[in-house]
Amino acid sequence: MTEQRKAELAEALAEVRARIERACVRAGRSPSEVRMLAVTKTFPASDAALLADLGVTDLAENKVQEAAGKAAEVGSLRPDATVRWHLVGQLQRNKARSVARWAAEVQTVDSTRVAGALDRAVRSARESGERTGPLDVLVQLSLDDDPARGGCPAAELPEVIDNITRSSEMSFRGLMAVAPLGVSPDSAFERLAEIAARIRHDHPEATELSAGMSGDLDEAIAHGATCVRVGTALLGGRRLTSG
Ligand SMILES: *Cc1c(COP(=O)(O)O)cnc(C)c1O
């Protein structure tokens, strides 16, 4: 069973990597500019461990509780793997303490309140020896200004980013966005790219642009994505919907 699943994942991984490469070639970019996060939400820790065996060590989850458990499980299944966990779902302030223990990167900071909670949580996790380095942070931009879907309105980006860059516990790495439903990914990512260029003007170190999922990673790469977040195309359809 495990061997069969591993072969399945290896085949899907080869396809996704080829797709990323083709999109990069079309965009005149180098595939080395685009990292891929495997979004393992709703899939078991055993799948995450097999991905790590296949060399995929950037793993992402969208729910804090599921992620905390899975990160611990993968840690015991593959004690020698250097997996980096990423949070790509909405973060409530009261979950910041958990995130500070297992996340290498949070891509969904969208308010000064969440930034403040992470600053305190990372500091206390470092003081108690539960974490070593600072937290990499991307600010999630809302492309539809719908607060229910998470993300920071463009007008509030500078203030949120200021809060992050003033903290010694976080490194500001760039922006993340999800293309809104009912809008062409092309126009959504075009707007994202414009805003990202403005942010990079003030923060040249913040080079990351996380955009594109199984359905729209080609368009995202065409518009400059440096990080794509792939679930379905790697792991298959999710039986349970999760965010
Ligand atoms: C689930 C999820 C993904 C992956 O989506 P797929 O369509 O399964 O590739 C990417 N980003 C976020 C924020 C997600 O929640």
The ligand as an SDF file (V2000), in Angstrom:
LIG
                    3D

 15 15  0  0  0  0  0  0  0  0999 V2000
   -6.0100   24.2720   -0.0930 C   0  0  0  0  0  0  0  0  0  0  0  0
   -5.1980   25.4380   -0.4400 C   0  0  0  0  0  0  0  0  0  0  0  0
   -4.3060   25.4030   -1.5260 C   0  0  0  0  0  0  0  0  0  0  0  0
   -4.1710   24.2050   -2.4500 C   0  0  0  0  0  0  0  0  0  0  0  0
   -5.3020   24.1360   -3.2800 O   0  0  0  0  0  0  0  0  0  0  0  0
   -5.4130   23.0740   -4.4560 P   0  0  0  0  0  0  0  0  0  0  0  0
   -6.4420   23.6630   -5.3420 O   0  0  0  0  0  0  0  0  0  0  0  0
   -5.8540   21.7940   -3.8330 O   0  0  0  0  0  0  0  0  0  0  0  0
   -4.0920   22.9630   -5.0940 O   0  0  0  0  0  0  0  0  0  0  0  0
   -3.5520   26.5280   -1.7730 C   0  0  0  0  0  0  0  0  0  0  0  0
   -3.6400   27.6370   -1.0000 N   0  0  0  0  0  0  0  0  0  0  0  0
   -4.4750   27.6960    0.0540 C   0  0  0  0  0  0  0  0  0  0  0  0
   -4.5260   28.9410    0.8490 C   0  0  0  0  0  0  0  0  0  0  0  0
   -5.2780   26.6080    0.3650 C   0  0  0  0  0  0  0  0  0  0  0  0
   -6.1180   26.6870    1.4060 O   0  0  0  0  0  0  0  0  0  0  0  0
  1  2  1  0
  2  3  1  0
  2 14  2  0
  3  4  1  0
  3 10  2  0
  4  5  1  0
  5  6  1  0
  6  7  2  0
  6  8  1  0
  6  9  1  0
 10 11  1  0
 11 12  2  0
 12 13  1  0
 12 14  1  0
 14 15  1  0
M  END
$$$$
